[in-house]
Amino acid sequence: MSFLRTVVNDSLLIHPPGFYIIGFQTLPFVNLYIIFLAFVYVVTILFNMLVIHVIAFNHCLHTPKFVAVGNLAVIDVILNSCTIPSMIKTFIIKDNFVPFNLCLMQMFTYYTFVTLESFALAILAYDRLIAICFPLRQHSLNTLRSMSCIVGLSWSYSLGIIAFSTAIMTRLSFCNSVRVLSYFCDYAPVFRLACNDYTLHWALSSGLSMLMLIVPLVFIILSYVSILVTVFRMKSLDSRMKALATCIEHLILVAVFYIPLLIIFMIGFYMGGIDADQRVLSLSLSSCIPPCINPIIYCLKTKEIKTTAFKMVRKVQVRA
């Protein structure tokens, strides 16, 4: 393999033509697992596109809450699109080589949209917080314009910080192994292959993991503490149940996204690491399953989306 050599500030940087993805080395029936993920991908696309279509073409749903829901659906489509098709290529077609620039692009896309997924869940918590804790000021505090600005800021921040994190990967030299032990061009497994100092990358990776996951999760927890305090101050039991019922779908999404990731990180931190293939399997499931489940939950639990979707199906049946 011929390596590209570049001189930057009198330092020789060696960039390989690409990397080889070698996850799931000891996992039996890996082909069946990838076929399962292919099914997950189809469901992800179909249901998220349904949610996006319903929200986009129903003017009654052009509200702050559904701007946040539509934002989550767009993120889910792109998040699974950047990993599952490449996993099919790698593990089913057996073409596990990824060119260097394409590797960086996949890394950038994946981490941008994982960050956005975490922020999107926090934005939905904010929507519930305003609706339940400040019902009389809801329409002045949480407007379509303010929600659009919040969503726009989350995209700007995520794109900017992950672009910087990915760009500094070009400052690393890869003069030894180019075998990435993961299911895609993962940030940490790639920078650990470098033969020069990657302290900055390690620090940035650790810091951003906390910022991307823990900060939004803390905001979500504090939001629900405030919501519970408000709910238990309500005199009517019926009002309490109605308020809590509007939070169920969001709480399910939060649990599906955060619990697997927290379990993986806690096992790795307190037990000194887990088997490489188990880690890859757990991370792939925790990143691929939530984008599939999110739209199904919103279709089943959100009355407005469910009603509109049924009307669309009936119109199609009548035309047929």
C-alpha positions as CSV (number, residue, x, y, z in Angstrom):
1,M,0.0,0.0,0.0
2,S,1.5,3.4,-1.0
3,F,1.2,6.1,1.6
4,L,0.7,9.8,0.8
5,R,3.5,11.9,2.5
6,T,2.8,15.5,3.2
7,V,5.1,18.0,4.9
8,V,3.4,20.4,7.4
9,N,5.4,22.8,9.5
10,D,8.6,20.8,8.9
11,S,6.8,17.6,10.1
12,L,6.3,14.6,7.8
13,L,2.7,13.5,7.8
14,I,1.9,10.1,6.3
15,H,-1.7,9.5,5.2
16,P,-2.7,6.0,3.9
17,P,-4.9,5.5,0.9
18,G,-7.6,4.3,3.3
19,F,-8.5,2.0,6.2
20,Y,-9.8,-1.5,6.6
21,I,-12.9,-2.0,8.8
22,I,-12.5,-5.2,10.8
23,G,-15.2,-5.3,13.4
24,F,-17.1,-8.5,14.4
25,Q,-14.1,-10.7,14.0
26,T,-15.4,-13.4,16.4
27,L,-19.1,-12.7,16.2
28,P,-21.0,-15.8,14.8
29,F,-23.8,-15.3,12.3
30,V,-22.6,-11.7,11.5
31,N,-24.4,-11.9,8.1
32,L,-27.8,-12.4,9.9
33,Y,-27.1,-9.5,12.2
34,I,-26.3,-7.2,9.2
35,I,-29.5,-8.4,7.4
36,F,-31.4,-7.5,10.6
37,L,-29.9,-4.0,10.4
38,A,-30.8,-3.8,6.8
39,F,-34.5,-4.4,7.8
40,V,-34.0,-1.8,10.6
41,Y,-32.8,0.7,7.9
42,V,-35.8,0.1,5.7
43,V,-38.2,0.7,8.6
44,T,-36.2,3.8,9.6
45,I,-36.5,5.3,6.2
46,L,-40.2,4.4,5.7
47,F,-41.5,5.6,9.1
48,N,-39.3,8.7,9.4
49,M,-40.2,9.8,5.8
50,L,-43.9,9.3,6.8
51,V,-43.4,11.5,9.9
52,I,-41.6,14.2,7.8
53,H,-44.3,14.0,5.0
54,V,-47.2,14.3,7.6
55,I,-45.6,17.3,9.3
56,A,-44.5,19.1,6.1
57,F,-47.9,18.8,4.3
58,N,-50.3,19.3,7.3
59,H,-50.4,23.0,8.2
60,C,-52.1,22.2,11.5
61,L,-48.8,20.5,12.6
62,H,-46.6,23.6,11.8
63,T,-46.2,24.2,15.6
64,P,-43.0,24.3,17.8
65,K,-43.5,20.8,19.0
66,F,-43.7,19.3,15.5
67,V,-40.8,21.4,14.3
68,A,-38.8,19.5,17.0
69,V,-40.3,16.1,16.0
70,G,-39.6,16.8,12.3
71,N,-36.0,17.8,13.2
72,L,-35.6,14.4,15.0
73,A,-37.0,12.5,12.0
74,V,-34.5,14.2,9.6
75,I,-31.6,13.4,11.9
76,D,-32.7,9.8,12.3
77,V,-32.8,9.2,8.5
78,I,-29.2,10.7,8.0
79,L,-27.8,8.9,11.1
80,N,-28.7,5.4,9.9
81,S,-27.9,6.2,6.3
82,C,-24.3,7.0,7.1
83,T,-23.6,3.6,8.8
84,I,-26.0,0.8,7.8
85,P,-25.4,0.9,4.0
86,S,-21.6,0.9,4.6
87,M,-22.0,-2.1,7.0
88,I,-23.8,-4.0,4.3
89,K,-20.9,-3.2,1.9
90,T,-18.3,-4.2,4.5
91,F,-19.8,-7.3,6.0
92,I,-22.1,-8.8,3.3
93,I,-20.3,-7.8,0.1
94,K,-16.9,-8.2,2.0
95,D,-15.5,-4.9,0.7
96,N,-14.1,-3.5,3.9
97,F,-11.7,-0.9,2.4
98,V,-12.7,2.8,3.0
99,P,-10.7,5.6,1.2
100,F,-9.1,8.1,3.6
101,N,-11.2,11.1,2.7
102,L,-14.4,9.0,2.6
103,C,-13.5,7.7,6.1
104,L,-13.2,11.3,7.4
105,M,-16.5,12.2,5.8
106,Q,-18.3,9.2,7.4
107,M,-16.7,10.1,10.8
108,F,-17.9,13.7,10.4
109,T,-21.5,12.7,9.4
110,Y,-21.9,10.1,12.1
111,Y,-20.7,12.2,15.0
112,T,-22.5,15.3,13.8
113,F,-25.8,13.5,13.8
114,V,-25.3,11.6,17.0
115,T,-24.7,15.0,18.6
116,L,-27.8,16.4,16.9
117,E,-29.8,13.3,18.1
118,S,-28.8,14.1,21.7
119,F,-29.7,17.8,21.3
120,A,-33.0,17.0,19.6
121,L,-34.1,15.0,22.6
122,A,-33.1,17.9,24.9
123,I,-35.1,20.3,22.6
124,L,-38.2,18.0,22.9
125,A,-37.8,18.1,26.7
126,Y,-37.7,21.9,26.5
127,D,-41.0,21.8,24.6
128,R,-42.6,19.7,27.3
129,L,-41.2,21.9,30.0
130,I,-42.7,25.1,28.6
131,A,-46.0,23.4,27.8
132,I,-46.5,22.0,31.3
133,C,-44.7,24.4,33.6
134,F,-45.7,27.6,31.8
135,P,-49.1,26.8,30.1
136,L,-50.3,30.4,30.1
137,R,-47.1,31.8,28.5
138,Q,-46.5,28.8,26.3
139,H,-47.4,30.6,23.0
140,S,-45.2,33.6,23.8
141,L,-42.2,31.6,25.2
142,N,-42.2,28.8,22.7
143,T,-43.0,30.2,19.3
144,L,-42.4,28.7,15.9
145,R,-39.6,31.3,15.4
146,S,-37.9,30.6,18.7
147,M,-38.0,26.8,18.2
148,S,-36.6,27.2,14.6
149,C,-33.8,29.3,16.1
150,I,-33.0,26.7,18.8
151,V,-32.9,23.9,16.2
152,G,-30.8,26.1,13.9
153,L,-28.3,26.8,16.7
154,S,-28.0,23.1,17.6
155,W,-27.2,22.3,13.9
156,S,-24.6,25.1,13.7
157,Y,-22.9,24.1,16.9
158,S,-22.8,20.4,15.9
159,L,-21.6,21.0,12.4
160,G,-18.9,23.4,13.6
161,I,-17.4,21.4,16.5
162,I,-17.4,18.1,14.7
163,A,-15.9,19.7,11.5
164,F,-13.0,20.9,13.7
165,S,-12.7,17.5,15.4
166,T,-12.6,15.8,12.0
167,A,-10.2,18.3,10.4
168,I,-7.5,17.8,13.0
169,M,-7.4,14.1,12.1
170,T,-5.4,15.2,9.0
171,R,-2.6,16.3,11.4
172,L,-2.0,12.6,12.4
173,S,0.5,10.3,10.7
174,F,-0.5,6.7,10.0
175,C,2.7,4.7,9.4
176,N,1.7,1.3,10.9
177,S,-1.6,-0.5,11.0
178,V,-4.7,0.8,9.0
179,R,-7.1,-1.8,10.5
180,V,-10.0,-0.1,12.3
181,L,-11.6,-2.3,15.0
182,S,-15.1,-1.0,14.7
183,Y,-18.2,-1.2,12.4
184,F,-17.4,2.1,10.6
185,C,-14.6,4.8,10.6
186,D,-14.9,5.5,14.3
187,Y,-13.0,8.5,15.8
188,A,-11.1,6.8,18.7
189,P,-10.2,3.6,16.9
190,V,-8.8,5.6,14.0
191,F,-6.7,8.1,16.0
192,R,-5.3,5.3,18.1
193,L,-3.7,4.0,14.9
194,A,-1.6,7.1,14.6
195,C,2.2,7.0,15.1
196,N,2.5,10.6,16.3
197,D,1.0,12.3,19.3
198,Y,-2.8,12.2,19.6
199,T,-3.2,13.7,23.0
200,L,-5.4,16.6,21.6
201,H,-7.7,14.1,19.8
202,W,-8.0,12.0,23.0
203,A,-8.9,15.1,25.1
204,L,-11.3,16.4,22.5
205,S,-13.0,13.0,22.1
206,S,-13.4,12.6,25.9
207,G,-14.6,16.2,26.4
208,L,-17.1,16.1,23.5
209,S,-18.5,12.8,24.7
210,M,-19.4,14.5,28.0
211,L,-20.7,17.6,26.2
212,M,-22.7,15.7,23.6
213,L,-24.3,13.2,26.0
214,I,-24.2,14.2,29.6
215,V,-25.1,17.9,29.3
216,P,-28.3,17.3,27.2
217,L,-29.2,14.4,29.6
218,V,-28.7,16.6,32.7
219,F,-31.0,19.2,31.0
220,I,-33.6,16.5,30.3
221,I,-33.5,15.2,33.9
222,L,-33.8,18.7,35.4
223,S,-36.7,19.5,33.0
224,Y,-38.6,16.4,34.2
225,V,-37.9,17.3,37.8
226,S,-39.5,20.7,37.2
227,I,-42.4,19.0,35.3
228,L,-43.0,16.5,38.1
229,V,-43.0,19.3,40.7
230,T,-45.6,21.2,38.6
231,V,-47.7,18.1,38.0
232,F,-47.9,17.2,41.7
233,R,-49.1,20.7,42.5
234,M,-52.1,20.2,40.2
235,K,-55.3,19.6,42.3
236,S,-57.0,17.4,39.7
237,L,-55.9,13.8,39.2
238,D,-57.2,13.9,35.7
239,S,-55.0,17.0,34.9
240,R,-52.0,15.2,36.3
241,M,-52.6,12.1,34.1
242,K,-53.1,14.2,31.0
243,A,-49.9,16.2,31.6
244,L,-47.8,13.1,32.2
245,A,-49.4,11.3,29.2
246,T,-47.9,14.0,26.9
247,C,-44.4,13.1,28.1
248,I,-44.6,9.3,27.6
249,E,-43.3,9.1,24.0
250,H,-40.4,11.4,24.8
251,L,-39.4,9.5,27.9
252,I,-39.3,6.3,25.8
253,L,-37.1,7.9,23.2
254,V,-34.7,9.2,25.9
255,A,-34.5,5.8,27.6
256,V,-33.9,4.0,24.2
257,F,-31.1,6.4,23.3
258,Y,-29.3,7.0,26.6
259,I,-29.6,3.8,28.6
260,P,-27.5,1.6,26.2
261,L,-24.8,4.2,25.8
262,L,-24.6,4.8,29.6
263,I,-24.4,1.1,30.3
264,I,-21.5,0.7,27.7
265,F,-19.6,3.6,29.1
266,M,-20.1,2.5,32.8
267,I,-19.0,-1.1,32.0
268,G,-15.9,0.2,30.2
269,F,-15.1,2.6,33.0
270,Y,-15.7,0.5,36.1
271,M,-14.9,-3.0,34.8
272,G,-11.8,-2.0,32.8
273,G,-13.2,-2.6,29.4
274,I,-15.3,-5.1,27.6
275,D,-14.6,-7.6,24.7
276,A,-14.0,-5.7,21.5
277,D,-16.7,-7.4,19.5
278,Q,-19.2,-7.0,22.3
279,R,-18.4,-3.3,22.4
280,V,-18.8,-3.0,18.6
281,L,-22.1,-4.9,18.7
282,S,-23.5,-2.8,21.6
283,L,-22.5,0.5,20.0
284,S,-23.9,-0.5,16.6
285,L,-27.2,-1.5,18.2
286,S,-27.4,1.6,20.4
287,S,-26.8,3.9,17.4
288,C,-29.0,2.1,14.8
289,I,-32.1,1.1,16.8
290,P,-33.2,4.5,18.2
291,P,-33.7,6.1,14.7
292,C,-35.9,3.1,13.9
293,I,-38.0,3.2,17.0
294,N,-38.4,7.0,17.3
295,P,-40.9,7.5,14.4
296,I,-42.8,4.3,15.3
297,I,-43.4,5.6,18.8
298,Y,-44.5,9.0,17.5
299,C,-46.8,7.4,15.0
300,L,-48.4,5.3,17.7
301,K,-48.4,7.6,20.6
302,T,-49.0,11.1,19.0
303,K,-52.6,11.5,18.2
304,E,-52.1,14.3,15.6
305,I,-49.6,12.2,13.6
306,K,-51.6,9.0,13.9
307,T,-54.8,10.6,12.8
308,T,-53.2,12.3,9.8
309,A,-51.4,9.1,8.8
310,F,-54.6,7.2,8.8
311,K,-56.3,9.8,6.7
312,M,-53.5,9.6,4.1
313,V,-53.8,5.8,4.0
314,R,-57.6,6.0,3.5
315,K,-57.1,8.5,0.6
316,V,-54.7,6.1,-1.1
317,Q,-57.1,3.2,-0.6
318,V,-60.0,5.3,-2.1
319,R,-57.9,6.2,-5.1
320,A,-56.8,2.6,-5.6
